[in-house]
Amino acid sequence: MVRRGSAWLGLLLALVVAGCGGSSPSTPTGPVNIGITFPFTGPYLQLGGYFSNGAGVAAKAINDNGGVMGRQMKIIDVNTGGDPVDAVPAVRQMLAVDNVSAVVGLSALDFQDALPILNQNKMVSFTHIGSPSIDHLTMPYSFSTVASDAAVGAAMVLYANQQGYRNVAIVLDAATGSQSLLPGMKYAMTKLGGMSVVASPALPEAAVSYGAEINQVINAHPDAILLQLYPASAGTFFQELKKIGGTNIPVITSDFDTSPEFVTAVGGQAYVDAHIISVLAGSSAISPAYTAYAPVYKQLYGVDPPYLSVYAFDGTTAAALAMVDAKSTDPKVYYKYILDVTTPGNGATVVYNFADGVKLLNQGKKIKFYGAGSPLVFNQYHRVGGAFEAVRGSAAGSPTHISDIDPALLDPLIG
């Protein structure tokens, strides 16, 4: 039974709303917020800076070209601390108070419990998760802009094999993001045949000494070391490696170990040039998107762009183009359009920036956005693939290309 007073109050409110034109949904106003969920404190804080800055370059390009349907884009840093436990309240708070339309982040350091929260809340995310554990997960709102560690590990092994290294030591720190390389490495060795792991010590993160582990490696007489260490661990490891006498062993690292911080930690550019090669997703064919991206990054931040920063640029730009295509900033609406603006073929015109993309979309034409970090082609599980290359890390930021790794040889080695 409805009380009379309540009925009259409801009628009065209805009349007021109708008089204000409030019977239809209002057009969103204000900035389009993008949450950058990465560590901004702790031992991995440099990752947060890389991704926030990369997204910042995308936001500048978007805002300089009319924004997203006239709304300016705003980058909001969300500190996960690089920890899977701390990431959960950080993500929940972001969803509750920051009114974000997309998320760029989570990584192998912090995604385990936070990524399901984003998908349950139907929030679009462009992640940097190498872990093979998501390789075959169906998550409609999640798109991984980095190749699987199964592919990275296989590429490291293939490159070692091509250099004639048959007996290798595998040196990975204990972080989940490093240990997830190991299965891919072992699978690739099995498929290739003729290769052996002669030592495989797991290094505690940021330990005061790695003398025992280094002696284990040296005494095994490997042809090469396959390695991933974060800078905090790499400094200690390589200082002791030099003292103990292992600098004559070639080192092949993953994509994480191309950063200026890693180059500084291991002893500088000259040491890297003499002893260390890294393997990362990419090829000698530099994307026009990267050619345009790099000078803007340097203009904004005073340094050349670190390699990892490009993934945030790609994710932010793809999200903005999908919003324009969908004519909505609501993730529940525009997520279906992300594949529309990134999938090649079907008469789609390739574009390398927001300005060209939005112009064509406003003309009713189809586009395929090609990123600065990769072609940005997603498979059925929203994971990117692509070519790999051997490079040298650079103290200045951008790695130096050494050689391409043939995808035809690599693909059969990926489990």
WOQUI-V323536 format. One record per residue. N is the residue number from 1. PHI is phi in whole degrees, -180 to 180 (* if undefined). Layout:
n: {N N}
phi: {PHI PHI}
This chain:
n: {1 2 3 4 5 6 7 8 9 10 11 12 13 14 15 16 17 18 19 20 21 22 23 24 25 26 27 28 29 30 31 32 33 34 35 36 37 38 39 40 41 42 43 44 45 46 47 48 49 50 51 52 53 54 55 56 57 58 59 60 61 62 63 64 65 66 67 68 69 70 71 72 73 74 75 76 77 78 79 80 81 82 83 84 85 86 87 88 89 90 91 92 93 94 95 96 97 98 99 100 101 102 103 104 105 106 107 108 109 110 111 112 113 114 115 116 117 118 119 120 121 122 123 124 125 126 127 128 129 130 131 132 133 134 135 136 137 138 139 140 141 142 143 144 145 146 147 148 149 150 151 152 153 154 155 156 157 158 159 160 161 162 163 164 165 166 167 168 169 170 171 172 173 174 175 176 177 178 179 180 181 182 183 184 185 186 187 188 189 190 191 192 193 194 195 196 197 198 199 200 201 202 203 204 205 206 207 208 209 210 211 212 213 214 215 216 217 218 219 220 221 222 223 224 225 226 227 228 229 230 231 232 233 234 235 236 237 238 239 240 241 242 243 244 245 246 247 248 249 250 251 252 253 254 255 256 257 258 259 260 261 262 263 264 265 266 267 268 269 270 271 272 273 274 275 276 277 278 279 280 281 282 283 284 285 286 287 288 289 290 291 292 293 294 295 296 297 298 299 300 301 302 303 304 305 306 307 308 309 310 311 312 313 314 315 316 317 318 319 320 321 322 323 324 325 326 327 328 329 330 331 332 333 334 335 336 337 338 339 340 341 342 343 344 345 346 347 348 349 350 351 352 353 354 355 356 357 358 359 360 361 362 363 364 365 366 367 368 369 370 371 372 373 374 375 376 377 378 379 380 381 382 383 384 385 386 387 388 389 390 391 392 393 394 395 396 397 398 399 400 401 402 403 404 405 406 407 408 409 410 411 412 413 414 415}
phi: {* -93 -68 -63 -57 -67 -64 -65 -65 -63 -63 -61 -63 -63 -65 -63 -62 -63 -65 -90 72 -92 -77 -118 -60 -80 -76 -60 -130 84 -71 -94 -88 -119 -86 -106 -97 -147 -70 -119 -139 88 -68 -113 -61 -63 -63 -60 -63 -57 -74 -64 -67 -61 -65 -63 -63 -63 -61 -62 -62 -68 -69 -71 -120 93 73 -95 53 88 -101 -73 -94 -127 -95 -121 -78 -125 -85 -90 69 67 -129 -64 -76 -68 -66 -64 -66 -64 -70 -62 -65 -58 -65 -80 -123 -97 52 -81 -103 -161 -126 -112 139 68 -132 -62 -76 -144 -85 -52 -100 -79 -62 -58 -62 -62 -69 -63 -90 55 -107 -66 -137 -112 -101 -122 -110 -84 -54 -63 -63 -103 -59 -127 -93 -94 -132 -58 -101 -112 -132 -96 -91 -125 -66 -64 -64 -61 -78 -63 -61 -65 -66 -63 -66 -61 -63 -60 -63 -67 -86 88 -85 -110 -108 -123 -102 -111 -120 -129 -75 -78 -62 -56 -65 -92 -64 -70 -76 -61 -59 -65 -64 -66 -63 -64 -64 -63 -68 -73 75 78 -120 -135 -95 -94 -159 -151 -78 -90 -94 -59 -69 53 -73 -78 -154 -124 -58 -64 -67 -66 -61 -60 -66 -62 -68 -85 54 -75 -73 -160 -112 -97 -141 -140 -137 -75 -52 -61 -86 -63 -59 -64 -61 -75 -61 -73 -59 -66 -67 -79 108 -108 -73 -81 -88 -62 -122 -118 -111 -87 -64 -63 -101 -115 -76 -56 -64 -66 -58 -65 -63 -83 128 104 -62 -62 -68 -61 -60 -86 -131 -127 -118 -117 -118 -146 -70 146 -155 -69 -79 -74 -66 -56 -63 -71 -58 -80 -68 -58 -67 -69 -58 -65 -62 -77 -120 81 -139 -65 -70 -61 -51 -67 -65 -65 -67 -71 -60 -63 -64 -65 -67 -61 -62 -63 -66 -65 -62 -63 -62 -83 59 -158 -100 -80 -56 -68 -101 -81 -59 -69 -95 -63 -68 -63 -98 -122 -87 -76 90 54 76 -80 -86 -73 -128 -120 -155 -67 -59 -67 -64 -68 -62 -69 -62 -69 -91 81 -101 -89 -132 -130 -77 -108 -77 -81 -96 -165 -62 60 -109 -97 -86 -65 -103 63 -109 -84 -118 129 -78 -128 -143 -97 -140 -112 -63 -131 -66 -83 130 -81 -65 -98 -69 -109 -162 -87 -111 -64 -59 -65 -83 -79 -53 -68 -96 -94 -76}
